[in-house]
Each structure stands twice: as C-alpha cells, then as structure tokens.
C-alpha cells in the first residue's frame, strides 16, 4: 500500500498517550521514517519534508474527563 498524499505538516509536535500506536500509524500508514528515538518517551519522524515529534504523555485524571 502506498502512503496517501497530504498537503504537509512542516513541523508538528504532539503529546500522545499511546505512543507505540501513534508511531505505527505514522510510519506504517502514512509513510513517515523514524529519524531519532532518544528515549522511550520521544520519537522524531520525518516524511522528507515534514517533521513530526511524538511525546509520551499521561492521560488526564478521571475527574477532568467525566462530567
């Protein structure tokens, strides 16, 4: 499967709670390459033009997610 074309991100940083799943999404589905993984909580990806930083974050407390 070929990665879909997109208009571009240039540079984007995301805090994510499911880092491994997000890495698979961007690498396997959108065709980004891993440029650097300095530690288990940070991954830097590139599409050649666009750069994406993924940073592991913790979920918000339950008191902030329920009404």
Residue, then its C-alpha position, 0 to 999 in steps of 0.5 A: x500500500x502506498x502512503x496517501x498524499x497530504x498537503x504537509x505538516x512542516x513541523x508538528x509536535x504532539x503529546x500522545x498517550x499511546x505512543x507505540x500506536x501513534x508511531x505505527x500509524x505514522x510510519x506504517x500508514x502514512x509513510x513517515x521514517x523514524x529519524x531519532x528515538x532518544x528515549x522511550x518517551x520521544x520519537x522524531x519522524x520525518x516524511x522528507x519534508x515534514x517533521x513530526x515529534x511524538x511525546x509520551x504523555x499521561x492521560x488526564x485524571x478521571x475527574x477532568x474527563x467525566x462530567 
